[in-house]
Structure formats: structure tokens, C-alpha cells
Amino acid sequence: MAAHYDVLIVGGGIAGLSLASALAGSCSVALVEAEQELAYHTSSRSARQLIPSYGPEVVQELTVRTLQLMAARDAQLPEPVLTPRSFMLIGTAESVRAEASGHMSPITHHRALELCPALVPGTFSAAGLDTGSFGCNAPLLLADHRHCAEAAGADIITGARVHSAQRLGSGWEIGAGQEAFEAGVLVNAAGAWAEEIAVISGVEKLGMQPYRRTAAIVDVEHPLPGHSPMVAAADNSFYFRREGTEVLISPSETVPSGPEDARPRPGDVERLIVKLNELTTLGIRGVRRAWTGLRTEAADGVPVAGFDAEAPGFYWLAGQGGYGFQTSSAMAELAAAQILAGQGTGHGTVPDHHPASRTAEALAATRWSIRR
């Protein structure tokens, strides 16, 4: 016999877990994850930085709201998710000006070198600083969402890959692993597999594309000072930041990929090490570990959240790109409000007085309807 829930969420990354946490207690919720552990793919391979100046304008608004929600969470618990850590762009005056936003202020070349003395002076000519940026304890945040969801009655099932989904009557019938489920609302929070879940469900795809992004933890001869900001090239060719006595680095590549358990490609990290050893005095000596995640994006680069207009009860929560953690709480707040407002109707309108109404307006002004 199939287990029945008001909402079934497909995907156990930051998007699915944050939504389960937001919904649980207001309706019956189940989350199914294909892997044996939660957050196995992109969510465990994050740069762990929330940057209000990073991304399209709507993403920046989502980030500001997410930071507000996370700060409120931190005020109630002994261990914080957020730690202040500035974000600095470097490059030519033209490239920094093109990438800087209202959350970032220009700083002098001298000030940039004070903040990150590892930079070689002649390798950049301009810099911008976002002092409202925060480091994010991603494992703690994921664990907290899971705890909150399960404490409020949500069921989380791992090792349950969705293999069938069809609309029956007023809801959905879903097969995942060896289990069968019935749900009024089916949430597609499957990250790089979101288009695959749409096909399985008989829903038209939205044209989202996964992209590779590699990172590595490296051992260095000269560790960065504790106050060092995260540093990124304005031409998107690299970023690096302190990771204890080591350094996290990334070539910031954006290479199309299919949905897969992505791995670093030979040469990507090695070439970046050569480059950073020329641009900095870090003295990178070796790689401790390296990984690759997939950043899944819609064509316009804006996260996708909302009921599909042609598939009643099918809710999209995908396409967060590289902004998954920094938009997660705001997106979950919006998705929960829309789902609770739209249960049984296949669409949901957030009341004007609801905190998520501004998020809904921001997305609506950028795109909106999920069936173009």
C-alpha cells in the first residue's frame, strides 16, 4: 500500500531539505533522495560563502532575505551557521566595474593588498569589496534543516531513486526505490536531475542545464591571515579563500555536463595552481582533496520556483545555479507559502502580508510563469 503525504519532495540537497524544514508541521511531508546519504552531490561541494553582491539582481534580493532568516536562526541557537567573511573582486578597472553591484564598494589597490597580502601587486589594477558577505557552515545548516523537518514529523527516505510518477485524480502517485507514495503536491528539487524528474512525471522540461564547477583544498607555504576575504577574479577565472591553515581554490569553470556524480578532470586543478602561484605568494605545495559539483541553471540564470501551469500539483524548486545556499532560506519560505496556499488547486498565491510576498514579486518581475 502506498504511503500518503500532502507533499512529497524529490531531492535531499539544500533546496529540498530547507523546504522540508519550512513545511513540516503545517502539512504531512516526505522527502526522497536517490543517494544513500543526503546532500551527496552539489550541496556537499559548496564554496560555503553567501555573497549579496553575487549574481543577478533577483538572486541578490533572495540572498539578502536568506541572510536575514539565517541570522534569526543563529540568534536562537548556540552554534552559528554564519561567520562574517568579506568578498573581494580583483581585476582590471573595467572588469571590476562590470561585475560589482550595489552591495560592493570600490577599494584602493593599497587596501586590497592590506586585506589580502598574498596578492602580487602588479597582477591586478582594481578591486571591490563586499563587507556584507558571510561564510556558511553548510554541514551544520543541512543538519539543522533535517533535524527541524524530522522533529516536526517529516519522513526522510534515502536510497530511493524516483522511477515513476503520474498524475492520478487530485494528486500524484510516485514510485521511489522499493516504496510507493501518494501526494497532493510533488516537488521537483532534484538539482541536476530536475529535468529527468520532469520527464519521468510527464511534465515538459524547462531547458535547465547543469554546469561543472571544480574546487580543491590545497596546502600552502604561507597561510592566509584569519581576516582575509574570499578573493575572486572579476573575469571569473578563479577564486580562493582561507580554509583553516589551508586554502580553498577553484578555477570557476562553467562547462556543460549531463547529470552525473561529477569528478575533477585531469589538469584543471593543476593549471590553476600554476596560475595562483604566479598571482600570489601562497606557495601552493600540494592538493589535499579536490571535487566537482554541478550548478544547474535555467536559460535566464534565475532560480525556478513555482507550480507548473500545465501539470497541476507539480512544483518546481530548481535551477539555483551556484546560488543554492545563499538563496535557500528565501526560496524555501516562498515555496512553502505557495504550496500551503495552493494545496488542492495546483497553484498558490502568496498573500500580500506574508514575508515571502517580496520574494514572489522579485521573481515575478524577472520572469514569470513556469510554462512559457
ZASE-162671 format. One record per residue (C-alpha): x, y, z; chain; residue in one letter. Coordinates in Angstrom, 2 decimals. Layout:
# residues N
px;py;pz;mol;type
X;Y;Z;A;a
...
//
This chain:
# residues 372
px;py;pz;mol;type
0.00;0.00;0.00;A;m
1.26;3.48;-0.88;A;a
2.13;5.91;1.91;A;a
0.16;9.15;1.61;A;h
1.51;12.66;2.18;A;y
0.33;16.15;1.42;A;d
3.72;16.96;-0.12;A;v
6.46;14.72;-1.47;A;l
9.82;16.39;-2.15;A;i
12.26;14.79;-4.59;A;v
15.86;15.71;-3.74;A;g
17.79;15.82;-0.48;A;g
20.11;18.75;-1.16;A;g
19.85;22.21;0.38;A;i
16.74;23.07;-1.68;A;a
14.75;20.00;-0.67;A;g
15.90;19.95;2.95;A;l
15.22;23.63;3.55;A;s
11.72;23.23;2.08;A;l
11.02;20.14;4.20;A;a
12.07;22.13;7.25;A;s
9.82;25.04;6.26;A;a
6.76;22.86;5.52;A;l
6.91;20.23;8.26;A;a
4.37;20.84;10.98;A;g
2.00;22.61;8.60;A;s
1.26;19.54;6.46;A;c
2.45;15.96;6.06;A;s
5.80;15.82;4.24;A;v
8.09;13.16;2.85;A;a
11.47;13.73;1.21;A;l
13.01;11.08;-1.03;A;v
16.68;11.10;-2.04;A;e
18.22;8.80;-4.66;A;a
21.58;8.52;-2.87;A;e
22.21;6.70;0.39;A;q
23.10;10.00;2.08;A;e
21.62;13.47;1.91;A;l
23.37;16.38;0.17;A;a
25.69;13.97;-1.63;A;y
26.09;15.97;-4.83;A;h
26.26;19.77;-5.24;A;t
25.19;20.69;-1.71;A;s
28.20;18.92;-0.19;A;s
30.54;20.58;-2.69;A;r
29.76;24.22;-1.99;A;s
32.17;27.15;-1.61;A;a
30.26;27.90;1.63;A;r
30.01;31.63;1.06;A;q
26.89;33.84;0.95;A;l
27.58;36.94;-1.13;A;i
24.92;39.67;-1.51;A;p
26.82;41.18;-4.46;A;s
26.96;37.89;-6.38;A;y
24.54;37.00;-9.16;A;g
21.58;38.66;-10.94;A;p
19.59;41.29;-9.08;A;e
16.82;38.88;-8.09;A;v
19.43;36.45;-6.69;A;v
20.89;39.29;-4.64;A;q
17.44;40.01;-3.18;A;e
16.99;36.33;-2.36;A;l
20.42;36.35;-0.71;A;t
19.60;39.32;1.49;A;v
16.40;37.62;2.66;A;r
18.22;34.33;3.25;A;t
20.82;36.11;5.38;A;l
18.02;37.68;7.44;A;q
16.40;34.28;8.04;A;l
19.70;32.60;8.88;A;m
20.66;35.40;11.27;A;a
17.33;34.94;13.07;A;a
18.09;31.20;13.32;A;r
21.59;31.88;14.67;A;d
20.18;34.19;17.35;A;a
18.24;31.25;18.82;A;q
20.95;28.57;18.76;A;l
24.40;28.26;20.38;A;p
26.38;27.43;17.23;A;e
26.13;29.93;14.35;A;p
25.76;28.99;10.70;A;v
27.06;32.40;9.60;A;l
30.53;33.84;10.11;A;t
31.45;37.29;8.73;A;p
33.83;36.93;5.80;A;r
34.17;39.70;3.21;A;s
34.26;39.06;-0.52;A;f
36.74;40.87;-2.77;A;m
36.83;41.14;-6.55;A;l
40.08;41.90;-8.33;A;i
40.93;42.60;-11.94;A;g
41.04;45.47;-14.37;A;t
39.06;48.60;-13.61;A;a
36.65;47.71;-16.42;A;e
36.07;44.10;-15.31;A;s
35.58;45.01;-11.64;A;v
33.19;47.81;-12.56;A;r
31.19;45.42;-14.76;A;a
30.84;42.78;-12.02;A;e
30.40;44.99;-8.96;A;a
26.88;45.61;-7.65;A;s
25.21;47.93;-5.17;A;g
26.37;45.67;-2.34;A;h
30.02;46.17;-3.28;A;m
32.21;49.24;-2.85;A;s
35.38;50.07;-4.79;A;p
38.57;49.98;-2.72;A;i
42.09;51.13;-3.45;A;t
44.84;48.87;-4.68;A;h
46.65;49.50;-1.40;A;h
43.61;48.50;0.67;A;r
43.21;45.30;-1.34;A;a
46.80;44.34;-0.55;A;l
46.24;45.09;3.13;A;e
43.23;42.78;3.19;A;l
44.96;40.01;1.24;A;c
48.74;40.43;1.45;A;p
49.23;37.22;-0.56;A;a
48.29;39.07;-3.78;A;l
51.16;40.10;-6.02;A;v
50.75;43.89;-6.54;A;p
51.22;44.04;-10.31;A;g
48.70;41.32;-11.13;A;t
45.55;43.46;-10.76;A;f
44.71;47.13;-11.03;A;s
41.29;47.46;-9.36;A;a
39.28;45.87;-6.57;A;a
35.83;45.90;-4.99;A;g
34.78;44.75;-1.52;A;l
31.51;43.32;-0.22;A;d
31.61;43.56;3.58;A;t
28.13;42.07;3.97;A;g
29.30;38.64;2.84;A;s
29.35;35.64;5.19;A;f
30.93;32.24;5.40;A;g
28.36;29.48;5.82;A;c
28.72;26.33;7.90;A;n
26.97;24.20;5.29;A;a
27.07;20.86;7.17;A;p
25.56;22.49;10.25;A;l
22.82;24.17;8.21;A;l
21.94;20.93;6.40;A;l
21.85;19.01;9.69;A;a
19.68;21.68;11.29;A;d
17.16;21.56;8.42;A;h
16.98;17.79;8.71;A;r
16.55;17.94;12.50;A;h
13.80;20.56;12.25;A;c
11.98;18.66;9.50;A;a
12.05;15.31;11.28;A;e
11.21;16.82;14.67;A;a
8.08;18.29;13.08;A;a
7.04;14.95;11.61;A;g
8.59;14.86;8.14;A;a
9.76;11.47;6.83;A;d
13.14;11.43;5.04;A;i
13.92;8.39;2.91;A;i
17.34;7.87;1.32;A;t
18.41;5.34;-1.32;A;g
15.06;5.87;-3.05;A;a
15.51;6.95;-6.66;A;r
12.26;8.04;-8.32;A;v
11.44;5.72;-11.22;A;h
7.78;6.56;-11.84;A;s
5.38;9.43;-11.25;A;a
1.95;10.04;-12.67;A;q
-0.95;12.33;-12.02;A;r
-3.97;10.43;-10.67;A;l
-7.17;12.22;-9.72;A;g
-6.32;15.10;-7.43;A;s
-2.75;14.04;-6.68;A;g
0.36;12.15;-7.69;A;w
1.39;8.53;-7.43;A;e
5.16;8.12;-7.16;A;i
7.45;5.12;-7.14;A;g
10.84;5.63;-5.47;A;a
13.20;2.75;-4.75;A;g
11.08;-0.07;-3.36;A;q
8.44;2.30;-2.00;A;e
5.18;3.72;-3.35;A;a
3.84;7.13;-2.39;A;f
0.76;9.24;-2.95;A;e
0.95;13.02;-2.60;A;a
-1.17;16.04;-3.35;A;g
1.91;18.03;-4.37;A;v
5.07;16.68;-5.99;A;l
8.09;18.98;-5.54;A;v
10.92;18.69;-8.03;A;n
14.02;19.72;-6.05;A;a
16.31;17.24;-7.80;A;a
19.10;19.64;-8.80;A;g
20.96;18.39;-11.87;A;a
18.32;15.66;-12.22;A;w
15.36;18.10;-12.26;A;a
14.77;17.71;-15.99;A;e
14.94;13.92;-15.63;A;e
12.26;14.03;-12.91;A;i
10.10;16.17;-15.20;A;a
10.36;13.57;-17.98;A;v
9.52;10.73;-15.58;A;i
6.49;12.75;-14.43;A;s
5.29;13.53;-17.95;A;g
5.97;17.24;-17.46;A;v
7.52;19.41;-20.15;A;e
11.16;20.26;-19.47;A;k
12.25;23.86;-18.87;A;l
15.64;23.64;-20.57;A;g
17.79;23.76;-17.46;A;m
21.47;22.89;-17.91;A;q
23.97;21.54;-15.34;A;p
27.46;23.07;-15.43;A;y
30.67;21.78;-13.85;A;r
32.48;23.73;-11.12;A;r
35.65;22.28;-9.58;A;t
37.33;23.17;-6.29;A;a
40.20;21.89;-4.20;A;a
41.72;22.26;-0.75;A;i
45.44;22.91;-1.09;A;v
48.38;23.00;1.27;A;d
50.29;26.31;1.18;A;v
53.66;27.53;2.35;A;e
52.21;30.87;3.52;A;h
48.70;30.55;5.03;A;p
46.25;33.42;4.66;A;l
45.61;35.63;7.72;A;p
42.42;34.98;9.64;A;g
40.78;38.22;8.46;A;h
41.37;37.51;4.75;A;s
38.36;37.92;2.47;A;p
37.35;35.43;-0.17;A;m
39.06;36.67;-3.35;A;v
37.66;36.20;-6.86;A;a
38.81;37.32;-10.28;A;a
36.33;39.68;-11.92;A;a
36.74;37.74;-15.17;A;d
35.51;34.59;-13.37;A;n
38.79;32.72;-13.92;A;s
39.37;31.74;-10.27;A;f
38.56;32.28;-6.63;A;y
40.26;31.36;-3.39;A;f
39.69;31.70;0.34;A;r
41.16;30.62;3.65;A;r
40.23;27.18;4.95;A;e
41.96;26.98;8.32;A;g
45.68;26.73;7.61;A;t
44.90;25.59;4.07;A;e
43.26;27.35;1.11;A;v
40.21;26.51;-0.97;A;l
40.72;27.27;-4.67;A;i
38.55;26.98;-7.78;A;s
39.08;27.61;-11.49;A;p
35.44;28.79;-11.62;A;s
34.81;26.84;-14.81;A;e
31.33;26.73;-16.32;A;t
31.37;23.64;-18.53;A;v
28.11;21.97;-19.62;A;p
27.54;18.49;-18.23;A;s
24.91;15.84;-18.01;A;g
23.52;14.91;-14.57;A;p
26.24;12.78;-13.01;A;e
28.45;12.23;-10.00;A;d
30.95;14.78;-11.31;A;a
34.68;14.40;-10.73;A;r
37.63;16.74;-11.40;A;p
39.14;16.45;-14.84;A;r
42.90;15.95;-15.19;A;p
44.74;19.25;-15.41;A;g
42.01;21.62;-14.18;A;d
43.33;21.98;-10.63;A;v
46.97;21.68;-11.67;A;e
46.72;24.55;-14.15;A;r
45.06;26.74;-11.53;A;l
47.84;26.01;-9.05;A;i
50.43;27.21;-11.56;A;v
48.38;30.35;-12.15;A;k
47.84;31.15;-8.48;A;l
51.49;30.59;-7.67;A;n
52.21;33.36;-10.19;A;e
49.46;35.72;-8.96;A;l
50.00;35.19;-5.23;A;t
52.68;34.38;-2.67;A;t
50.66;31.49;-1.23;A;l
53.21;28.94;-2.36;A;g
50.76;26.12;-3.08;A;i
52.57;22.86;-2.37;A;r
50.00;20.15;-2.95;A;g
46.35;19.13;-3.17;A;v
44.70;17.66;-0.09;A;r
41.44;16.87;-1.89;A;r
39.51;18.03;-4.93;A;a
35.90;17.74;-6.08;A;w
33.47;18.89;-8.76;A;t
29.86;19.94;-8.31;A;g
27.11;20.70;-10.82;A;l
25.45;24.12;-10.92;A;r
22.11;23.74;-12.70;A;t
20.73;26.87;-14.34;A;e
17.70;27.99;-16.32;A;a
18.46;29.88;-19.53;A;a
17.96;33.27;-17.85;A;d
20.09;32.38;-14.81;A;g
17.19;32.95;-12.39;A;v
16.17;30.20;-9.92;A;p
12.94;28.37;-10.70;A;v
10.24;28.21;-8.03;A;a
6.53;27.71;-8.66;A;g
3.74;25.40;-9.74;A;f
3.84;24.20;-13.32;A;d
0.88;25.77;-15.09;A;a
0.22;22.66;-17.21;A;e
0.81;19.95;-14.59;A;a
-1.41;20.55;-11.55;A;p
0.31;19.87;-8.26;A;g
3.81;19.71;-9.79;A;f
6.08;22.25;-8.10;A;y
9.49;23.27;-9.47;A;w
12.25;24.15;-6.99;A;l
15.37;24.01;-9.11;A;a
17.85;25.95;-11.24;A;g
19.57;27.62;-8.30;A;q
22.86;27.64;-10.23;A;g
25.75;28.50;-7.96;A;g
23.44;30.32;-5.57;A;y
21.88;27.33;-3.80;A;g
22.90;28.03;-0.21;A;f
22.72;31.79;-0.49;A;q
19.12;31.72;-1.77;A;t
17.93;28.59;0.06;A;s
16.04;30.03;3.04;A;s
14.25;32.66;0.96;A;a
13.34;30.12;-1.71;A;m
12.05;27.68;0.93;A;a
9.99;30.43;2.55;A;e
8.43;31.28;-0.81;A;l
7.88;27.66;-1.87;A;a
6.27;26.73;1.45;A;a
3.92;29.72;1.26;A;a
2.89;28.91;-2.32;A;q
2.42;25.20;-1.63;A;i
0.34;25.78;1.50;A;l
-1.75;28.40;-0.31;A;a
-2.24;26.17;-3.35;A;g
-2.87;22.74;-1.84;A;q
-5.62;21.04;-3.78;A;g
-5.67;23.65;-6.54;A;t
-2.31;23.19;-8.27;A;g
-1.33;26.83;-7.84;A;h
-0.65;29.09;-4.92;A;g
-0.74;32.85;-4.46;A;t
1.21;34.25;-1.54;A;v
-0.85;36.77;0.49;A;p
0.47;40.33;0.34;A;d
1.14;40.38;4.09;A;h
3.26;37.21;4.00;A;h
7.06;37.70;4.39;A;p
7.57;35.75;1.14;A;a
5.47;38.17;-0.91;A;s
8.51;40.32;-1.70;A;r
10.38;37.23;-2.92;A;t
7.42;36.31;-5.12;A;a
7.34;39.83;-6.54;A;e
11.08;39.78;-7.24;A;a
10.80;36.55;-9.21;A;l
7.62;37.68;-10.95;A;a
9.28;40.89;-12.10;A;a
12.10;38.88;-13.64;A;t
10.29;36.12;-15.47;A;r
7.39;34.66;-14.54;A;w
5.29;31.77;-15.27;A;s
6.66;28.30;-15.27;A;i
5.36;27.36;-18.61;A;r
6.31;29.73;-21.30;A;r
//
